[in-house]
Amino acid sequence: MADAEQYFASSPAAASSPGVVRLDLGDVRLELATDAGVFSRTRLDPGTSVLLHKAPVPTVDGDYLDLGCGYGPIALTLAARRPRARVWGVDVNERAVELVRRNAAAAGLSNVTACLPDEVPADLRFTTVWSNPPIRIGKPALHELLRTWLPRLTPDGAAHLVVQRNLGADSLAGWLTGEGYGVERVASQKGFRVLRVSRAG
Ligand SMILES: C[S@@+](CC[C@H](N)C(=O)[O-])C[C@H]1O[C@@H](n2cnc3c(N)ncnc32)[C@H](O)[C@@H]1O
């Protein structure tokens, strides 16, 4: 089965096949362990790359969320850029969660907590959400996911989401606006949009 079909399984059926992705953003250099059954395990996903290069580095600390963290390129970049923030890497894929734990430990990033969605304390609020969201779970499931997590932004908090134009970035922006969020397109590159989503509107 191809990665795209199974990367959001809770326990990937694919036999382990360890790999490494090297991340070099200039300010952040990381070597990240990957594995079969995890999203984009052979290279940094181009959408994730656009997000990491184009979204502004957050200026406030607090709790951050990487929603759908995969093996952790977004969570670990945020943690390296803002050492005083506590970054939550959340994924339904247990193999991905375990990889984030290993990758954070190997990089000496003690400000990362990787866990399954249900393991995040219910009263936690996030100043920052960065996500390459799982568009392939389908629109109803994606909307439910965003309805679960975006209300947990602090009043001044903001989310940055990277979405492929061909996979519905503009319709997602319209839906978010209809849900009452402020939505701004902060970057557009290589067919991807980076959307800034705020509660304040
Ligand atoms: C497009 S991938 C991005 C992975 C990683 N952030 C990256 O940039 O390489 C989306 C991720 O969302 C995860 N996912 C799918 N459904 C989810 C859910 N309901 N809650 C949390 N994560 C989910 C998938 O397992 C996958 O790892």
The ligand as an SDF file (V2000), in Angstrom:
LIG
                    3D

 27 29  0  0  0  0  0  0  0  0999 V2000
    0.0840   15.9230    5.6170 C   0  0  0  0  0  0  0  0  0  0  0  0
    0.6870   14.9350    6.9640 S   0  0  0  0  0  0  0  0  0  0  0  0
    1.8770   16.0490    7.7190 C   0  0  0  0  0  0  0  0  0  0  0  0
    2.8960   15.3180    8.5580 C   0  0  0  0  0  0  0  0  0  0  0  0
    4.0370   16.1840    9.0920 C   0  0  0  0  0  0  0  0  0  0  0  0
    3.5330   17.3240    9.8590 N   0  0  0  0  0  0  0  0  0  0  0  0
    4.9250   16.6770    7.9690 C   0  0  0  0  0  0  0  0  0  0  0  0
    4.8750   17.8680    7.6890 O   0  0  0  0  0  0  0  0  0  0  0  0
    5.6600   15.8650    7.3880 O   0  0  0  0  0  0  0  0  0  0  0  0
   -0.7260   14.9820    8.0680 C   0  0  0  0  0  0  0  0  0  0  0  0
   -0.5890   14.1460    9.3320 C   0  0  0  0  0  0  0  0  0  0  0  0
   -1.8460   14.2220   10.0340 O   0  0  0  0  0  0  0  0  0  0  0  0
   -2.0510   12.9960   10.6940 C   0  0  0  0  0  0  0  0  0  0  0  0
   -3.4830   12.8600   11.0360 N   0  0  0  0  0  0  0  0  0  0  0  0
   -4.4980   12.3420   10.3080 C   0  0  0  0  0  0  0  0  0  0  0  0
   -5.6520   12.4010   10.9720 N   0  0  0  0  0  0  0  0  0  0  0  0
   -5.3800   12.9820   12.1670 C   0  0  0  0  0  0  0  0  0  0  0  0
   -6.1520   13.3180   13.3120 C   0  0  0  0  0  0  0  0  0  0  0  0
   -7.4730   13.0680   13.3570 N   0  0  0  0  0  0  0  0  0  0  0  0
   -5.5530   13.8860   14.3680 N   0  0  0  0  0  0  0  0  0  0  0  0
   -4.2180   14.1320   14.3390 C   0  0  0  0  0  0  0  0  0  0  0  0
   -3.4120   13.8340   13.2780 N   0  0  0  0  0  0  0  0  0  0  0  0
   -3.9910   13.2730   12.2160 C   0  0  0  0  0  0  0  0  0  0  0  0
   -1.5290   11.9590    9.7300 C   0  0  0  0  0  0  0  0  0  0  0  0
   -1.2310   10.7400   10.3800 O   0  0  0  0  0  0  0  0  0  0  0  0
   -0.2860   12.6830    9.1620 C   0  0  0  0  0  0  0  0  0  0  0  0
    0.8630   12.3430    9.8830 O   0  0  0  0  0  0  0  0  0  0  0  0
  1  2  1  0
  2  3  1  0
  2 10  1  0
  3  4  1  0
  4  5  1  0
  5  6  1  0
  5  7  1  0
  7  8  2  0
  7  9  1  0
 10 11  1  0
 11 12  1  0
 11 26  1  0
 12 13  1  0
 13 14  1  0
 13 24  1  0
 14 15  1  0
 14 23  1  0
 15 16  2  0
 16 17  1  0
 17 18  1  0
 17 23  2  0
 18 19  1  0
 18 20  2  0
 20 21  1  0
 21 22  2  0
 22 23  1  0
 24 25  1  0
 24 26  1  0
 26 27  1  0
M  CHG  2   2   1   9  -1
M  END
$$$$
